Amino acid sequence: MVQPSPPVPRCYALVPCAGVGERAGAVLPKQYAPLAGRPLVAHTLAALRAVPAIVATLVVVSPDDTHFAALIGPTEHDRDWLAASGGASRAQTVANGLVELRHRGATDADWVLVHDAARCLLRPAWVQRLIDACSADQVGGLLAVPLADTLKREVAERVQATVDRRGLWAAQTPQMFRLALLQRALEHAGPQVTDEASAIEALGLRPRLVPGEWENLKITWPADFGLAQRLLATR
């Protein structure tokens, strides 16, 4: 008897959107701050929505969030894929989002692409590059860029040492891992990890580095809004 083939793993995007972004200096949480006439996160969601390989994008907001419903229209994001289960840390928000994905039909072998809400300059082609590079990988991977600048370690506002930059990369998102593996990694690593790849590394695994683009910056400081505005204007 011929055994049926296992289902082809699907790709889901997960956007943790529960932070407050204090360093950005915005009146609203930075993911809702206006950028080129739209809330910042609306640009992020539009890019993910334009990736055919992604079957759905789950946005995870804090339980008391009122901004998403007020600022993001139903045509910009399906309310069935909004979860008010954000946690006290990014890791907890992502972990809660993985549980929500299971409730919506995702399985152990499905891929989850976790992407920062504040990386609003994302382009669909970069996401597809990550998917193409990782879909047959045993671990998964992340977009990242090799460091070009000379690095200095600081103590009391003075240079303590120059750091060898060889082999150093700046991590970006999306970061793409199978749902079951990522759940196990986050449970093992705890809430202190700042990205999903760190949790995977804590299991002794080595995520694949997929070349990203410097334009895929994360809005963090007040000056970043002006830079993002200029970059959007050139597209």
N, C-alpha and C positions, 0 to 999 in steps of 0.2 A: 504493500500500500504506500502510495506516495504521500509523504508528509507535507502539509501546507508550509509555505515559506513564512518566516516570521515577518510581522509588519515592518515596513520601512520606518525608521525613527523620524519623528517630526521635529521641527524647530519652533520653539516658542521664545519670545522676548519677554524679559521681566525688567521693569523699570522701577527701582526703589525711589520713591518720591515723597518720603516722610521727613526729610531733614529740614532745617531752618536756614542753613547757609549764612551764619552770622558774619563770616569774614567778607562776604560780598557787599555788605553795607547797604543792602536794599531794604525798602520799607516792607515789602512782602517777602516771604521765603523765596530764595533766589530762583527756584524753578518756575515761579509765577511772575517774576519781574518782566516788564515789557522789553521786547527786543524786536526791532524792525516792525513794530505795530502788532506783535502777537506775543502771548506769554512764552517765555523761553522754552518751556517743556513742549509747547505745541510744535516747535521746529523739530525737536527730538522725535516726537511721535510721528510726524509726517515722514521723516526719513525711514523709520522702521516700517511704517505702513507701505512704503514703496519697495520693500524687499519681498519678491514673490515666494521665496522659500520659507518665510516666517508665516505660520498659520494663524497666530494671534499674539497680541502684546498685552500682557497683564501689567497694569500700573498699581503699585501698592502705596497708598497714602496713609497718613496717621489717622487714628480713629476720630479725631476732632477736626479733621480738615474740612473746610467749607469753600476753599478757593478753587479746587479743581472743578466742582460742579458749576461754579459761578463763571469761570473764565474759559473752560474748555467745552466747546459745544459737542452735542452728541454725534454730529457728523465728523468731528475730529477724533473722537475716541468712543468706542462701543462701551456703554455703561455696564454690560455684562462682564467686561474684562477690567473692572475697577474694584479693588479690594481695600477696605479701610482697616487694615490689620498691620500697619507699620509698627515697628518696635522702637526701643530706645537707642539702638545702634543700627548701622547699615547691615551688619551681618544678621541681626535678628529680623530686620525687615525683609531681607532676601529669604531667610529661612521660612518666615511666615508666608511669603509669596510662593514658595515651592509647595507648601501645603495646599494653598489655594489652587495652584495649577493642577494638582492631583484631583481636587474636587471637580475641576472642569475637564477631566478626562486624560490628562497627561500621564504617561507611564514611566517606569524606571529608565527605559532606554532612550526616551526622548531627550533631545538637546534643549538646553536652556541658555539663552544668550542674555546675560545680565548687562544692562547698559545704564550708565549714569544719566539721570535726568538732565544734568547741567552740561552734558557734552552735546550741545545743540547744533553743532556744525557738522554732525555726522552725515556721511553720504552713503546711499544704498550700496554703491559699488564696493565700499570698504567692508561693509557687513558681508556681502557676498564673497569677498576675498577670504574672510575668516571662515565662513561656512565651507568653502571649497577646500581650504587647507586642513580643516579639522574633522570633516564628516567621516573620514575613514580612520581617524586617529584613536588610539586606545585610551587616551587621557582627555584630550581637548586642548584648548589654548586660548590665547588672548591677542588682541591688537597691541602693539608696542612699538616704540621707536628707539633706535640706538642713541645714546647720549653723545652730543657733539661738543658741548662746552667743557672747559676745564672746571673741575669741581674742587671746591674748598670746604674743609671742615672748620667750623667756627667755634670759638670759645670766648665768651665775654666780648662779642663784637669784633674779635680779631681772628686772623687766620691761624689755625693751629697746624694744619697740614693740607697739602694738595692730595686729592684722592685719585688713584688710578682709574680712569674711566673705561679702560678696555674691558669689553664683555658686559658693560652696564647698559641696561635698557630702561626707558620710562614706560611703565605700564599704562595702558589705556583701557577703554571698554569699546565694544562688547567683549565679555569674557564668556567662553562657550564650553559648557561641560554637561555631561549627562545628568539627568535629574537625580537619580538615586545616588550617584557618586558625590554630587555637590551637597545633597542633604547630609550624607555621612560625614563629609569633610567639615561642614559648618558645625555639626554637632560635636565633632572631635576638637575643633580649633577654638570654639567659644566666641564670645561677642567682640573680642578685641581686634580681630583681623579686619583690615581695611579694604581688602578686595578678595574676590573668590579664588583667584590663583594662589594666594597665600594659604588659604585653607586646604587647597589641593596639595600644595607643597608640604604641608604639615603631615600629610599621610605618607610622605616619602615618594610622591609622584612628581613628574617633571612636565608641566604644561608646555605646549608648543608656542614659541614666539612667532607671531605672524606680523610682518612689517606693516605698520600703520602709517599715518600721516600727521605731521606736526599741527596741521589745521584742526585736527580732532581734539581741540583743547577743552579743558574743563573750566567752566566759569567759576572762579574762586574769589578773585579780588575785584574791587570796584573798577579798576582800569580794564579788566577783561571784557566788560560790556562794550566799551568803545571799540576794542579790537574785533570782537565778534560782529559788531554792527558793520565795520568796514569790510570784513571778509564776506559777510552776506551780500553786501552791496556790489561786490565784484563778481558774483556768480551769475 
